[in-house]
Amino acid sequence: MVDTLYDSQLVQQMSRGNTAFVNQILQVFTEDAAQAVECIKLGMEENDYEAIRNYAHSLKSSIDLLNISLLKNVIRQIEQSAIDQSSMSQIEPLFQILESHISEVIVAIKKDIKM
């Protein structure tokens, strides 16, 4: 289940070999991550920095858990930019990376767990 887009090794260690648990965690991630990305996008459209910060913060631990390397700094930059109330034009390119890569990860996870 290790893929270059993500690494479920930590989840597998936590599960102590329980494949159903690993698959459940991955499935929940696909649902929650997709929803969080949409909420960040809506927050950007509405200039709602608090929503952007909250949803970026909620994604951070999942990105770390699945070792999604490309997004570790990106999600932290989005969160910090929302805290600093940076211009949306500074957040937008980071969001584009997030949105694109999360989509790829979700496709890979669904393929791996045959969703």
C-alpha angles and dihedrals in degrees: 000000000000110000132174089244094056141356120221094185094112091050089048091052091050091049094053091221098319101141093184089058092049091049091048092052091049092048092050089049092054091052098041096042093051091049093046092051090051090049091050089050091051090047089054092050090051096040087239102157093176092058091046091050094046096049093042089051092050091052094048097077093045091050089050093046091054092039094233091177099187092057102043094090095031094059091046091050091050091050093047092046089054091049089050090043090231120182114286086235087067093048096044099074090047090050091051089056091047095048095046097045096043088054090053092047092049091051090049093048093048089051092048095050093034096238 
